[in-house]
Amino acid sequence: MLMCIQSSPKLNEIIACQMYCFRDLTKWPKLNRLSQAQCQFFERLIHEHHLDSSAVSEAVYQLGIIHFRYAQYGLKPHFLDIWRQHFEELLEKLKFENSDEKSLFLEASRVLTRFLAETMNLAYSRCQQEAAIKAKEQTNDSLMETTPVIDSK
């Protein structure tokens, strides 16, 4: 997450809900909780769901819905691509005794993180569409309430 914030300082504002954090980010409890939540999410996908495609799809889609709630603070889907890029960079730094095993691990991780980003983007996009429809309906309803009824007698 620190690498993501360095790449896009706007993330700091979003995570802080529009109140930019100026202190040492490595000691920011909220950032630590987010990092722990990411770790727990991956553990759940792997250990509880056993990477079952339907269970993973549902969990990731729900996470995309949660991320949409931060759109009001400026979160955009492309931040997931920034996260994915930095996550993959970190994974590449891992040491393996067997280079073939490392290659397989990295490829599997890339497939998973691409799927995560794409599915979360899909959920985010659908939430945007639903919000736009709801806003349009509310606008139409309020117009109907304020439009005077003309008596034709």
Stockholm file with secondary structure:
# STOCKHOLM 1.0

chainA/1-153         MLMCIQSSPKLNEIIACQMYCFRDLTKWPKLNRLSQAQCQFFERLIHEHHLDSSAVSEAVYQLGIIHFRYAQYGLKPHFLDIWRQHFEELLEKLKFENSDEKSLFLEASRVLTRFLAETMNLAYSRCQQEAAIKAKEQTNDSLMETTPVIDSK
#=GR chainA/1-153 SS CHHHHHHCTHHHHHHTTTCCCCSCGGGCHHHHHHHHHHHHHHHIIIIISTTCHHHHHHHHHHHHHHHHTTGGGTCCTHHHHHHHHHHHHHHHTCCCSCHHHHHHHHHHHHHHHHHHHHHHHHHHHHHHHHHHHHHHHHHHHHHHHHSCCCCCC
#=GC SS_cons         CHHHHHHCTHHHHHHTTTCCCCSCGGGCHHHHHHHHHHHHHHHIIIIISTTCHHHHHHHHHHHHHHHHTTGGGTCCTHHHHHHHHHHHHHHHTCCCSCHHHHHHHHHHHHHHHHHHHHHHHHHHHHHHHHHHHHHHHHHHHHHHHHSCCCCCC
//
